[in-house]
């Protein structure tokens, strides 16, 4: 058995680049940014599948035998499953609303914990937990098939690889022609089997990408064996410049494969097939760049150019090492950060992108150092029989945990997480406290007329300040005696219930303006005809004195109109503009 192959640092750095592409795709989608990035995330996932095949061949080509297959399976299990479970638990703690719906909760849970969720290939099924984990469900299938694909002669592998092409396309055509868009599990709402989702999510349809990576790995290893050294060029600057040009060109082709297929008319041609045209188009969108990916991986494994050497740098290797944790946690963390730090604020999209990326990197680095690596080391030692399961299992994990909390990078990671969170929270608090009664009076429309709610209360001003996905409704009141007031906003023309906030008037604040600030979700007021306000004081409903309101209408009801439909539409328009354009 030969010695372990050299570590391919440039490929480790490329993993960080691909994970960032997935992040960009999900960020653009989650924030509803009007930028067309195409299937950038899907192309990056395809790259991961090809890279997985290449790395496994590079590492196990001369090490895997029929007797070492169980160890191979356990090693891959120890590599992905502990982090997968840790991300599920972290997500359940941070964002419990993303837990499974009521239909078939135990079956859904079992499929996700056992990495079988992609075998029921619908977005409704895979997204009920950590949606991005569908890819490691596909990877688990690759790991299961790898020994059967690798063992044997090179000629046998070529036959398997050549046979997989017609089988894959025949299966897609048959599926598109015969599959009825009806869920086998009838009680799951909106869980139909869509051919487009099947070709993207179903593990056997992605096996061709994995085998393409394996083929590239076999060619690479055969060249190493022929030369007796690793395949890296150490020639002069001309060879380096030539390799740099090739690397740049291949990266461009790999990133732009979707646009290349689209511009050459391939998608229009595939759409002409009535039965499988759409399925084939989507398969090419996500998987068609696998040969470009294999070429990039092969060339970057040589590390002969400046681009590959950059990706092999210390920083990029570190980012590549944490990329698996980054990929596994970034999307649910993005949704959580959006809810906590974006909704109701006026942050710019650039600031929020930097905040989200920094927190995702910090959390993923912690997961790598404190979960992924210690769990893998502990499980492999246990499998090797070097200690008994209990209590040595926990002792070994604890030692590995302690060893990784010593480097200074751990303290830097604490700052990476805490500093942006503290800054953001302080800004939000300052923004909230900036809406004082006097500032609302100064900024409110001069056309607003004060309204008397009997002799006990008076509405002095009202304004609606657009925020991200919400609006801050500020009202200023003056009371003639101390007591507890309950302010209620009503959304006329909708089914939404009123939004309420309490104000306490103390003896010291009698006769002074008091501000009430409410954050109102955009979905509550976007369809409203108008917003009215009502008041109760110490349990007594106060009715506004009859007279002309700010819309020119006469009212003698307990609800007073403060914002018309025109005001609401203008607020919606402003809230959708970038902050710098407001």
TADARA-V652742 format. One record per residue. N is the residue number from 1. RES is the residue in three letters. PHI is phi in whole degrees, -180 to 180 (none if undefined). PSI is psi in radians with two decimals (NA if undefined). Layout:
n = (N & N)
res = (RES & RES)
phi = (PHI & PHI)
psi = (PSI & PSI)
This chain:
n = (1 & 2 & 3 & 4 & 5 & 6 & 7 & 8 & 9 & 10 & 11 & 12 & 13 & 14 & 15 & 16 & 17 & 18 & 19 & 20 & 21 & 22 & 23 & 24 & 25 & 26 & 27 & 28 & 29 & 30 & 31 & 32 & 33 & 34 & 35 & 36 & 37 & 38 & 39 & 40 & 41 & 42 & 43 & 44 & 45 & 46 & 47 & 48 & 49 & 50 & 51 & 52 & 53 & 54 & 55 & 56 & 57 & 58 & 59 & 60 & 61 & 62 & 63 & 64 & 65 & 66 & 67 & 68 & 69 & 70 & 71 & 72 & 73 & 74 & 75 & 76 & 77 & 78 & 79 & 80 & 81 & 82 & 83 & 84 & 85 & 86 & 87 & 88 & 89 & 90 & 91 & 92 & 93 & 94 & 95 & 96 & 97 & 98 & 99 & 100 & 101 & 102 & 103 & 104 & 105 & 106 & 107 & 108 & 109 & 110 & 111 & 112 & 113 & 114 & 115 & 116 & 117 & 118 & 119 & 120 & 121 & 122 & 123 & 124 & 125 & 126 & 127 & 128 & 129 & 130 & 131 & 132 & 133 & 134 & 135 & 136 & 137 & 138 & 139 & 140 & 141 & 142 & 143 & 144 & 145 & 146 & 147 & 148 & 149 & 150 & 151 & 152 & 153 & 154 & 155 & 156 & 157 & 158 & 159 & 160 & 161 & 162 & 163 & 164 & 165 & 166 & 167 & 168 & 169 & 170 & 171 & 172 & 173 & 174 & 175 & 176 & 177 & 178 & 179 & 180 & 181 & 182 & 183 & 184 & 185 & 186 & 187 & 188 & 189 & 190 & 191 & 192 & 193 & 194 & 195 & 196 & 197 & 198 & 199 & 200 & 201 & 202 & 203 & 204 & 205 & 206 & 207 & 208 & 209 & 210 & 211 & 212 & 213 & 214 & 215 & 216 & 217 & 218 & 219 & 220 & 221 & 222 & 223 & 224 & 225 & 226 & 227 & 228 & 229 & 230 & 231 & 232 & 233 & 234 & 235 & 236 & 237 & 238 & 239 & 240 & 241 & 242 & 243 & 244 & 245 & 246 & 247 & 248 & 249 & 250 & 251 & 252 & 253 & 254 & 255 & 256 & 257 & 258 & 259 & 260 & 261 & 262 & 263 & 264 & 265 & 266 & 267 & 268 & 269 & 270 & 271 & 272 & 273 & 274 & 275 & 276 & 277 & 278 & 279 & 280 & 281 & 282 & 283 & 284 & 285 & 286 & 287 & 288 & 289 & 290 & 291 & 292 & 293 & 294 & 295 & 296 & 297 & 298 & 299 & 300 & 301 & 302 & 303 & 304 & 305 & 306 & 307 & 308 & 309 & 310 & 311 & 312 & 313 & 314 & 315 & 316 & 317 & 318 & 319 & 320 & 321 & 322 & 323 & 324 & 325 & 326 & 327 & 328 & 329 & 330 & 331 & 332 & 333 & 334 & 335 & 336 & 337 & 338 & 339 & 340 & 341 & 342 & 343 & 344 & 345 & 346 & 347 & 348 & 349 & 350 & 351 & 352 & 353 & 354 & 355 & 356 & 357 & 358 & 359 & 360 & 361 & 362 & 363 & 364 & 365 & 366 & 367 & 368 & 369 & 370 & 371 & 372 & 373 & 374 & 375 & 376 & 377 & 378 & 379 & 380 & 381 & 382 & 383 & 384 & 385 & 386 & 387 & 388 & 389 & 390 & 391 & 392 & 393 & 394 & 395 & 396 & 397 & 398 & 399 & 400 & 401 & 402 & 403 & 404 & 405 & 406 & 407 & 408 & 409 & 410 & 411 & 412 & 413 & 414 & 415 & 416 & 417 & 418 & 419 & 420 & 421 & 422 & 423 & 424 & 425 & 426 & 427 & 428 & 429 & 430 & 431 & 432 & 433 & 434 & 435 & 436 & 437 & 438 & 439 & 440 & 441 & 442 & 443 & 444 & 445 & 446 & 447 & 448 & 449 & 450 & 451 & 452 & 453 & 454 & 455 & 456 & 457 & 458 & 459 & 460 & 461 & 462 & 463 & 464 & 465 & 466 & 467 & 468 & 469 & 470 & 471 & 472 & 473 & 474 & 475 & 476 & 477 & 478 & 479 & 480 & 481 & 482 & 483 & 484 & 485 & 486 & 487 & 488 & 489 & 490 & 491 & 492 & 493 & 494 & 495 & 496 & 497 & 498 & 499 & 500 & 501 & 502 & 503 & 504 & 505 & 506 & 507 & 508 & 509 & 510 & 511 & 512 & 513 & 514 & 515 & 516 & 517 & 518 & 519 & 520 & 521 & 522 & 523 & 524 & 525 & 526 & 527 & 528 & 529 & 530 & 531 & 532 & 533 & 534 & 535 & 536 & 537 & 538 & 539 & 540 & 541 & 542 & 543 & 544 & 545 & 546 & 547 & 548 & 549 & 550 & 551 & 552 & 553 & 554 & 555 & 556 & 557 & 558 & 559 & 560 & 561 & 562 & 563 & 564 & 565 & 566 & 567 & 568 & 569 & 570 & 571 & 572 & 573 & 574 & 575 & 576 & 577 & 578 & 579 & 580 & 581 & 582)
res = (UNK & UNK & UNK & UNK & UNK & UNK & UNK & UNK & UNK & UNK & UNK & UNK & UNK & UNK & UNK & UNK & UNK & UNK & UNK & UNK & UNK & UNK & UNK & UNK & UNK & UNK & UNK & UNK & UNK & UNK & UNK & UNK & UNK & UNK & UNK & UNK & UNK & UNK & UNK & UNK & UNK & UNK & UNK & UNK & UNK & UNK & UNK & UNK & UNK & UNK & UNK & UNK & UNK & UNK & UNK & UNK & UNK & UNK & UNK & UNK & UNK & UNK & UNK & UNK & UNK & UNK & UNK & UNK & UNK & UNK & UNK & UNK & UNK & UNK & UNK & UNK & UNK & UNK & UNK & UNK & UNK & UNK & UNK & UNK & UNK & UNK & UNK & UNK & UNK & UNK & UNK & UNK & UNK & UNK & UNK & UNK & UNK & UNK & UNK & UNK & UNK & UNK & UNK & UNK & UNK & UNK & UNK & UNK & UNK & UNK & UNK & UNK & UNK & UNK & UNK & UNK & UNK & UNK & UNK & UNK & UNK & UNK & UNK & UNK & UNK & UNK & UNK & UNK & UNK & UNK & UNK & UNK & UNK & UNK & UNK & UNK & UNK & UNK & UNK & UNK & UNK & UNK & UNK & UNK & UNK & UNK & UNK & UNK & UNK & UNK & UNK & UNK & UNK & UNK & UNK & UNK & UNK & UNK & UNK & UNK & UNK & UNK & UNK & UNK & UNK & UNK & UNK & UNK & UNK & UNK & UNK & UNK & UNK & UNK & UNK & UNK & UNK & UNK & UNK & UNK & UNK & UNK & UNK & UNK & UNK & UNK & UNK & UNK & UNK & UNK & UNK & UNK & UNK & UNK & UNK & UNK & UNK & UNK & UNK & UNK & UNK & UNK & UNK & UNK & UNK & UNK & UNK & UNK & UNK & UNK & UNK & UNK & UNK & UNK & UNK & UNK & UNK & UNK & UNK & UNK & UNK & UNK & UNK & UNK & UNK & UNK & UNK & UNK & UNK & UNK & UNK & UNK & UNK & UNK & UNK & UNK & UNK & UNK & UNK & UNK & UNK & UNK & UNK & UNK & UNK & UNK & UNK & UNK & UNK & UNK & UNK & UNK & UNK & UNK & UNK & UNK & UNK & UNK & UNK & UNK & UNK & UNK & UNK & UNK & UNK & UNK & UNK & UNK & UNK & UNK & UNK & UNK & UNK & UNK & UNK & UNK & UNK & UNK & UNK & UNK & UNK & UNK & UNK & UNK & UNK & UNK & UNK & UNK & UNK & UNK & UNK & UNK & UNK & UNK & UNK & UNK & UNK & UNK & UNK & UNK & UNK & UNK & UNK & UNK & UNK & UNK & UNK & UNK & UNK & UNK & UNK & UNK & UNK & UNK & UNK & UNK & UNK & UNK & UNK & UNK & UNK & UNK & UNK & UNK & UNK & UNK & UNK & UNK & UNK & UNK & UNK & UNK & UNK & UNK & UNK & UNK & UNK & UNK & UNK & UNK & UNK & UNK & UNK & UNK & UNK & UNK & UNK & UNK & UNK & UNK & UNK & UNK & UNK & UNK & UNK & UNK & UNK & UNK & UNK & UNK & UNK & UNK & UNK & UNK & UNK & UNK & UNK & UNK & UNK & UNK & UNK & UNK & UNK & UNK & UNK & UNK & UNK & UNK & UNK & UNK & UNK & UNK & UNK & UNK & UNK & UNK & UNK & UNK & UNK & UNK & UNK & UNK & UNK & UNK & UNK & UNK & UNK & UNK & UNK & UNK & UNK & UNK & UNK & UNK & UNK & UNK & UNK & UNK & UNK & UNK & UNK & UNK & UNK & UNK & UNK & UNK & UNK & UNK & UNK & UNK & UNK & UNK & UNK & UNK & UNK & UNK & UNK & UNK & UNK & UNK & UNK & UNK & UNK & UNK & UNK & UNK & UNK & UNK & UNK & UNK & UNK & UNK & UNK & UNK & UNK & UNK & UNK & UNK & UNK & UNK & UNK & UNK & UNK & UNK & UNK & UNK & UNK & UNK & UNK & UNK & UNK & UNK & UNK & UNK & UNK & UNK & UNK & UNK & UNK & UNK & UNK & UNK & UNK & UNK & UNK & UNK & UNK & UNK & UNK & UNK & UNK & UNK & UNK & UNK & UNK & UNK & UNK & UNK & UNK & UNK & UNK & UNK & UNK & UNK & UNK & UNK & UNK & UNK & UNK & UNK & UNK & UNK & UNK & UNK & UNK & UNK & UNK & UNK & UNK & UNK & UNK & UNK & UNK & UNK & UNK & UNK & UNK & UNK & UNK & UNK & UNK & UNK & UNK & UNK & UNK & UNK & UNK & UNK & UNK & UNK & UNK & UNK & UNK & UNK & UNK & UNK & UNK & UNK & UNK & UNK & UNK & UNK & UNK & UNK & UNK & UNK & UNK & UNK & UNK & UNK & UNK & UNK & UNK & UNK & UNK & UNK & UNK & UNK & UNK & UNK & UNK & UNK & UNK & UNK & UNK & UNK & UNK & UNK & UNK & UNK & UNK & UNK & UNK & UNK & UNK & UNK & UNK & UNK & UNK & UNK & UNK & UNK)
phi = (none & -78 & -72 & -64 & -68 & -68 & -75 & -97 & -65 & -62 & -70 & -63 & -65 & -63 & -60 & -64 & -64 & -67 & -64 & -65 & -63 & -64 & -60 & -61 & -58 & -69 & -66 & -61 & -71 & -67 & -93 & 54 & -82 & -82 & -131 & -89 & -103 & 63 & -84 & -57 & -64 & -65 & -66 & -65 & -64 & -60 & -60 & -60 & -65 & -66 & -62 & -61 & -63 & -64 & -65 & -64 & -66 & -61 & -85 & -107 & -55 & -107 & -109 & -85 & -132 & -60 & -80 & -99 & -61 & -58 & -65 & -59 & -61 & -68 & -63 & -68 & -61 & -66 & -75 & -114 & -71 & -59 & -67 & -58 & -68 & -61 & -68 & -62 & -68 & -64 & -66 & -64 & -79 & -76 & -138 & -64 & -70 & -91 & -71 & -62 & -68 & -71 & -74 & 50 & -64 & -71 & -68 & -62 & -61 & -62 & -66 & -75 & -68 & -95 & 60 & -116 & -66 & -76 & -79 & -117 & -79 & -131 & -63 & -61 & -82 & -78 & -90 & -74 & -118 & -81 & -58 & -69 & -71 & -62 & -69 & -79 & -66 & -67 & -61 & -60 & -66 & -60 & -61 & -64 & -84 & -55 & -60 & -72 & -81 & -85 & -66 & 116 & -80 & -63 & -65 & -65 & -64 & -61 & -65 & -61 & -65 & -67 & -72 & -69 & -60 & -63 & -64 & -64 & -70 & -64 & -65 & -66 & -65 & -63 & -63 & -64 & -83 & -115 & -71 & -89 & -74 & -132 & -72 & -61 & -96 & -62 & -79 & -86 & -69 & 55 & -118 & -75 & -86 & -101 & -54 & -64 & -70 & -65 & -68 & -87 & -108 & -74 & -54 & -60 & -73 & -103 & -65 & -63 & -65 & -62 & -70 & -64 & -64 & -62 & -62 & -64 & -65 & -67 & -65 & -63 & -67 & -66 & -69 & -61 & -65 & -69 & -90 & 83 & -138 & -73 & -87 & -131 & -85 & -118 & -75 & -73 & -67 & -65 & -66 & -65 & -65 & -63 & -64 & -65 & -63 & -63 & -62 & -63 & -64 & -67 & -62 & -63 & -66 & -66 & -71 & -101 & -62 & -62 & -65 & -65 & -63 & -68 & -70 & -83 & 86 & -63 & -67 & -65 & -67 & -65 & -66 & -71 & -79 & -66 & -81 & -123 & -59 & -69 & -63 & -64 & -62 & -68 & -64 & -67 & -60 & -93 & -115 & -68 & -89 & -63 & -72 & -64 & -61 & -63 & -66 & -61 & -63 & -62 & -69 & -71 & -65 & -76 & 53 & -97 & -111 & -70 & -66 & -66 & -69 & -64 & -69 & -91 & -69 & -63 & -66 & -67 & -65 & -61 & -64 & -67 & -67 & -92 & -65 & -64 & -64 & -61 & -63 & -71 & -110 & -65 & -72 & -68 & -66 & -60 & -65 & -66 & -65 & -60 & -68 & -84 & -120 & -111 & -62 & 88 & -117 & -120 & -64 & -74 & -66 & -68 & -62 & -67 & -64 & -65 & -60 & -65 & -66 & -64 & -67 & -65 & -66 & -64 & -66 & -67 & -65 & -62 & -63 & -66 & -74 & -109 & -127 & -61 & -71 & -60 & -65 & -65 & -61 & -65 & -65 & -68 & -67 & -65 & -66 & -78 & 74 & -84 & -162 & -78 & -62 & -142 & -91 & -62 & -59 & -73 & -65 & -65 & -62 & -64 & -65 & -64 & -63 & -65 & -63 & -90 & -91 & -84 & -62 & -60 & -62 & -63 & -70 & -64 & -68 & -60 & -67 & -59 & -86 & -74 & -60 & -64 & -66 & -64 & -60 & -66 & -65 & -64 & -66 & -62 & -66 & -64 & -64 & -67 & -77 & -73 & -87 & -80 & -61 & -67 & -68 & -66 & -62 & -73 & -94 & -68 & -63 & -66 & -79 & -71 & -104 & -64 & -125 & -93 & -101 & 54 & -93 & -93 & -143 & -142 & -87 & -90 & -160 & -150 & -147 & -120 & -105 & -65 & -136 & -65 & 72 & -148 & -140 & -97 & -96 & -109 & -129 & -121 & -125 & -134 & -117 & -94 & -155 & -71 & 164 & -110 & -109 & -118 & -93 & -127 & -101 & -122 & -106 & -71 & 92 & -126 & -95 & -75 & -77 & -71 & -108 & -126 & -151 & -93 & -131 & -109 & -100 & -92 & -57 & -76 & -105 & -63 & 84 & -103 & -69 & -123 & -98 & -122 & -115 & -129 & -92 & -115 & -63 & -59 & -65 & -80 & -108 & -65 & -104 & -76 & -76 & -162 & -115 & -115 & -126 & -131 & -139 & -127 & -128 & 53 & 85 & -100 & -75 & -98 & -101 & -66 & -66 & -57 & 167 & -83 & -89 & -77 & -105 & 84 & -98 & -92 & -134 & -132 & -97 & -80 & -105 & -113 & -69 & -115 & -134 & -84 & -63 & -64 & -62 & -67 & -66 & -67 & -63 & -64 & -64 & -68 & -65 & -88 & -83 & -59 & -58 & -68 & -99 & -77)
psi = (2.31 & 2.89 & 2.88 & 2.48 & 2.83 & 2.65 & 2.33 & 1.54 & -0.66 & -0.65 & -0.58 & -0.74 & -0.61 & -0.54 & -0.67 & -0.71 & -0.74 & -0.70 & -0.64 & -0.65 & -0.71 & -0.72 & -0.80 & -0.79 & -0.84 & -0.62 & -0.81 & -0.71 & -0.78 & -0.60 & 0.04 & 0.79 & 2.30 & 1.13 & 2.26 & 1.85 & 0.07 & -2.81 & 0.89 & -0.82 & -0.69 & -0.65 & -0.69 & -0.68 & -0.72 & -0.68 & -0.74 & -0.71 & -0.75 & -0.76 & -0.64 & -0.78 & -0.70 & -0.84 & -0.73 & -0.70 & -0.73 & -0.65 & -0.71 & 0.06 & -0.74 & 0.08 & -0.46 & 2.18 & 3.03 & -0.51 & -0.38 & 0.07 & -0.79 & -0.70 & -0.68 & -0.83 & -0.76 & -0.63 & -0.75 & -0.64 & -0.81 & -0.40 & -0.69 & -0.56 & -0.78 & -0.75 & -0.66 & -0.81 & -0.70 & -0.70 & -0.65 & -0.78 & -0.70 & -0.71 & -0.69 & -0.53 & -0.76 & -0.72 & 1.28 & -0.28 & -0.23 & 0.14 & 2.93 & 2.61 & 3.14 & -0.42 & 2.16 & 0.87 & -0.67 & -0.64 & -0.71 & -0.82 & -0.78 & -0.72 & -0.64 & -0.73 & -0.50 & 0.10 & 0.73 & 0.17 & -0.49 & -0.15 & -0.15 & 1.46 & 1.29 & 2.55 & -0.58 & -0.60 & -0.81 & -0.39 & 0.03 & -0.30 & -2.28 & 1.75 & -0.65 & -0.23 & -0.08 & -0.50 & -0.63 & -0.30 & -0.70 & -0.72 & -0.66 & -0.64 & -0.70 & -0.78 & -0.67 & -0.68 & -0.35 & -0.86 & -0.65 & -0.51 & -0.57 & -0.75 & 2.45 & -3.10 & 2.91 & -0.60 & -0.70 & -0.67 & -0.74 & -0.67 & -0.77 & -0.77 & -0.75 & -0.63 & -0.45 & -0.52 & -1.06 & -0.59 & -0.72 & -0.84 & -0.64 & -0.70 & -0.68 & -0.75 & -0.75 & -0.75 & -0.82 & -0.52 & -0.48 & -0.36 & 2.17 & 2.30 & 1.06 & 2.35 & 2.30 & -0.52 & 1.62 & -0.54 & -0.12 & 2.04 & 2.46 & 0.67 & 0.79 & 2.68 & 1.92 & 2.20 & -0.59 & -0.77 & -0.58 & -0.80 & -0.38 & -0.64 & -0.44 & 2.14 & -0.78 & -0.51 & -0.24 & 0.01 & -0.51 & -0.64 & -0.75 & -0.76 & -0.51 & -0.72 & -0.68 & -0.73 & -0.74 & -0.68 & -0.67 & -0.70 & -0.73 & -0.79 & -0.60 & -0.63 & -0.66 & -0.77 & -0.64 & -0.65 & -0.33 & 0.01 & 3.07 & 2.71 & 1.34 & 2.30 & 2.27 & 0.39 & -3.03 & -2.91 & -0.48 & -0.77 & -0.64 & -0.75 & -0.73 & -0.77 & -0.62 & -0.73 & -0.77 & -0.77 & -0.78 & -0.76 & -0.76 & -0.69 & -0.73 & -0.74 & -0.69 & -0.75 & -0.61 & 0.33 & -0.64 & -0.86 & -0.60 & -0.80 & -0.68 & -0.78 & -0.51 & -0.02 & 0.17 & -0.73 & -0.68 & -0.64 & -0.77 & -0.60 & -0.31 & -0.29 & 2.05 & -0.68 & -0.81 & 0.21 & -0.80 & -0.74 & -0.76 & -0.68 & -0.80 & -0.59 & -0.76 & -0.59 & -0.74 & -0.60 & -0.17 & -0.32 & 0.26 & -0.57 & -0.63 & -0.75 & -0.75 & -0.68 & -0.72 & -0.80 & -0.75 & -0.82 & -0.73 & -0.44 & -0.45 & -0.45 & 0.82 & -0.31 & 3.03 & -0.58 & -0.82 & -0.59 & -0.58 & -0.78 & -0.32 & 0.10 & 2.92 & -0.75 & -0.79 & -0.61 & -0.73 & -0.80 & -0.62 & -0.63 & -0.59 & 0.05 & -0.57 & -0.82 & -0.69 & -0.80 & -0.72 & -0.48 & -0.27 & -0.65 & -0.83 & -0.58 & -0.64 & -0.79 & -0.68 & -0.80 & -0.64 & -0.78 & -0.66 & -0.64 & -0.09 & -0.88 & 2.20 & 0.13 & 3.08 & 0.53 & 2.57 & 2.75 & -0.53 & -0.78 & -0.75 & -0.63 & -0.76 & -0.75 & -0.83 & -0.76 & -0.72 & -0.79 & -0.66 & -0.73 & -0.73 & -0.81 & -0.72 & -0.62 & -0.71 & -0.76 & -0.65 & -0.84 & -0.59 & -0.16 & -1.03 & -0.97 & -0.85 & -0.71 & -0.71 & -0.80 & -0.74 & -0.81 & -0.68 & -0.64 & -0.68 & -0.72 & -0.56 & -0.08 & 0.46 & -0.13 & 2.85 & 2.73 & -0.61 & 2.36 & 0.10 & -0.52 & -0.84 & -0.56 & -0.75 & -0.73 & -0.72 & -0.71 & -0.74 & -0.69 & -0.81 & -0.67 & -0.57 & -0.12 & 0.03 & -0.65 & 2.62 & -0.39 & -0.48 & -0.74 & -0.58 & -0.66 & -0.58 & -0.76 & -0.65 & -0.60 & -0.80 & -0.73 & -0.92 & -0.59 & -0.79 & -0.79 & -0.77 & -0.77 & -0.71 & -0.69 & -0.75 & -0.71 & -0.75 & -0.67 & -0.72 & -0.72 & -0.21 & -0.31 & 1.21 & 2.92 & -0.75 & -0.69 & -0.63 & -0.71 & -0.67 & -0.59 & -0.21 & 2.76 & 2.31 & -0.28 & -0.21 & 2.29 & 2.33 & 2.63 & 2.28 & 2.16 & 1.55 & -2.69 & 0.01 & -0.53 & 2.69 & 2.26 & 1.97 & -0.61 & 2.75 & 2.41 & 2.67 & 2.02 & 2.01 & 2.46 & 3.04 & 1.92 & 0.05 & -3.13 & 2.48 & 1.97 & 2.01 & 2.27 & 2.59 & 2.27 & 2.75 & 2.31 & 2.59 & -0.11 & 2.77 & 2.65 & -3.03 & 2.10 & 2.49 & 1.95 & 2.30 & 2.25 & 2.38 & 2.39 & 1.67 & 2.33 & 0.06 & 2.99 & 0.10 & 2.53 & 2.93 & 2.74 & 2.28 & 2.67 & 2.45 & 2.58 & 2.31 & 2.10 & 2.01 & 2.92 & -0.51 & -0.38 & 0.14 & 2.25 & -0.06 & 2.60 & 2.34 & 2.36 & 2.50 & 2.13 & 2.23 & 2.32 & 2.12 & 2.20 & 2.46 & -0.59 & -0.38 & -0.63 & -0.16 & -0.52 & 0.09 & 2.56 & -0.65 & 2.86 & 2.22 & 2.80 & 2.48 & 2.82 & 2.36 & 2.46 & 2.01 & 0.72 & -0.12 & 2.22 & 2.16 & 2.24 & 2.38 & 2.53 & 2.42 & 2.47 & -2.99 & 2.23 & -3.01 & -0.03 & 0.06 & 0.09 & 2.63 & 2.31 & 2.45 & 0.42 & 3.09 & -0.16 & 2.28 & 2.15 & 2.21 & -0.48 & 2.21 & 3.07 & -0.61 & -0.70 & -0.73 & -0.74 & -0.63 & -0.69 & -0.69 & -0.73 & -0.75 & -0.70 & -0.42 & -0.11 & 2.60 & 2.65 & -0.68 & -0.28 & -0.02 & NA)
